[in-house]
Amino acid sequence: MSFLDIAQKRYTTKKYDSSKKIDEHTIEKLKEILRLSPSSINSQPWKFTFVADEEIKSRLAEFSLGNREKVLDASHIVIFSVVKDAEAFENNKLKLLPEYTTTYYNRVLKPRGDEQIMTWLTSQVYLSLGFFLSATATLGIDSTPMEGINTKEYDAILKDDNYKTLFAVAIGYRDKEDENQPSLNPKFRLDAEDVIRSI
Ligand SMILES: Cc1cc2nc3c(=O)[nH]c(=O)nc-3n(C[C@H](O)[C@H](O)[C@H](O)COP(=O)(O)O)c2cc1C
C-alpha cells in the first residue's frame, strides 16, 4: 500500500475490539520505530511508556475523560512524555549528545528561557506522534491519539519523576462496527486551496 493510500485509510478509532491483542513481535517493532523518531538537533527529549497490563489500563481509564472505553478496550496504551524541565534535559539528555548539539542549544535555545525551551522540547514529542500514527497504520494497527486525558493523574500512576505526560495513544484493532471508520464516516479535511499554497 502506498503512503497516500495509508493516509486516506487511517483514522481515529473510537471503538476497539477488546478480544484482539497486538502480538509481542509487532509491539517490539513499534517500540523501535518510536526510538528512531527524528527530533530537532536529535534532542530525543521523550519517554514512551507501553501499557498492556489490564489493571494499570483500568486505572488510567478512570482519568481518560471521554476516552475511557478506548483505554479499556484497546490492546495497549502508549503514553508520550517529555522531560520534566529544561534542567533535566540539560543534565540527562544533552550530555549524551554530540558537541555541535550543545553548542546550538547554549547559543540559540538557552537564551530564550525555560518556557520556550519546554515548548520546543514538547514539539519534538508531538513530531514522534505523527511518526507513530503513520507507522501503526502501515502495520495494519488502529490507533487513537488522545489529548483528552488527565495528564497529572497519569503522572501519579506512572511514577516517573523525570518526565511528564503530554498525551497518550490507544492502539489495537477496531470494533467491526466502529462508526468513525472512513467507510461509514468519510474523512473530513479542508480543501487543498485552503491549506496548500504553490508559488
Ligand atoms: C494531538 C491530538 C490529540 C487528539 N485527541 C483526541 C482525543 O482525546 N480523543 C479522540 O477521540 N480523538 C482525538 N484526536 C483525534 C482527532 O480528533 C482526529 O485526528 C481528527 O478529527 C482527524 O480525524 P482522523 O484522525 O480520523 O483522520 C486527537 C488528535 C491529535 C492529533
Ligand as a Chemical Component Dictionary entry (heavy atoms), coordinates in Angstrom:
data_LIG
# 
_chem_comp.id                   LIG 
_chem_comp.type                 NON-POLYMER 
_chem_comp.pdbx_formal_charge   0 
_chem_comp.three_letter_code    LIG 
# 
loop_
_chem_comp_atom.comp_id 
_chem_comp_atom.atom_id 
_chem_comp_atom.alt_atom_id 
_chem_comp_atom.type_symbol 
_chem_comp_atom.charge 
_chem_comp_atom.model_Cartn_x 
_chem_comp_atom.model_Cartn_y 
_chem_comp_atom.model_Cartn_z 
_chem_comp_atom.pdbx_ordinal 
LIG C1  C1  C 0 -2.781  15.639 19.268 1  
LIG C2  C2  C 0 -4.120  15.004 19.022 2  
LIG C3  C3  C 0 -4.987  14.804 20.088 3  
LIG C4  C4  C 0 -6.209  14.170 19.904 4  
LIG N1  N1  N 0 -7.004  13.869 20.986 5  
LIG C5  C5  C 0 -8.103  13.090 20.805 6  
LIG C6  C6  C 0 -8.831  12.583 21.911 7  
LIG O1  O1  O 0 -8.541  12.855 23.078 8  
LIG N2  N2  N 0 -9.878  11.733 21.661 9  
LIG C7  C7  C 0 -10.248 11.387 20.396 10 
LIG O2  O2  O 0 -11.198 10.598 20.219 11 
LIG N3  N3  N 0 -9.581  11.881 19.308 12 
LIG C8  C8  C 0 -8.521  12.698 19.491 13 
LIG N4  N4  N 0 -7.810  13.151 18.393 14 
LIG C9  C9  C 0 -8.235  12.766 17.043 15 
LIG C10 C10 C 0 -8.630  13.945 16.136 16 
LIG O3  O3  O 0 -9.879  14.437 16.508 17 
LIG C11 C11 C 0 -8.606  13.425 14.681 18 
LIG O4  O4  O 0 -7.272  13.110 14.340 19 
LIG C12 C12 C 0 -9.148  14.418 13.678 20 
LIG O5  O5  O 0 -10.514 14.664 13.912 21 
LIG C13 C13 C 0 -8.970  13.881 12.255 22 
LIG O6  O6  O 0 -9.623  12.636 12.108 23 
LIG P1  P1  P 0 -8.870  11.313 11.660 24 
LIG O7  O7  O 0 -7.701  11.097 12.577 25 
LIG O8  O8  O 0 -9.902  10.223 11.820 26 
LIG O9  O9  O 0 -8.426  11.481 10.238 27 
LIG C14 C14 C 0 -6.596  13.793 18.585 28 
LIG C15 C15 C 0 -5.727  14.029 17.512 29 
LIG C16 C16 C 0 -4.494  14.603 17.735 30 
LIG C17 C17 C 0 -3.546  14.774 16.555 31 
# 
loop_
_chem_comp_bond.comp_id 
_chem_comp_bond.atom_id_1 
_chem_comp_bond.atom_id_2 
_chem_comp_bond.value_order 
_chem_comp_bond.pdbx_ordinal 
LIG C1  C2  SING 1  
LIG C2  C3  SING 2  
LIG C2  C16 DOUB 3  
LIG C3  C4  DOUB 4  
LIG C4  N1  SING 5  
LIG C4  C14 SING 6  
LIG N1  C5  DOUB 7  
LIG C5  C6  SING 8  
LIG C5  C8  SING 9  
LIG C6  O1  DOUB 10 
LIG C6  N2  SING 11 
LIG N2  C7  SING 12 
LIG C7  O2  DOUB 13 
LIG C7  N3  SING 14 
LIG N3  C8  DOUB 15 
LIG C8  N4  SING 16 
LIG N4  C9  SING 17 
LIG N4  C14 SING 18 
LIG C9  C10 SING 19 
LIG C10 O3  SING 20 
LIG C10 C11 SING 21 
LIG C11 O4  SING 22 
LIG C11 C12 SING 23 
LIG C12 O5  SING 24 
LIG C12 C13 SING 25 
LIG C13 O6  SING 26 
LIG O6  P1  SING 27 
LIG P1  O7  DOUB 28 
LIG P1  O8  SING 29 
LIG P1  O9  SING 30 
LIG C14 C15 DOUB 31 
LIG C15 C16 SING 32 
LIG C16 C17 SING 33 
# 
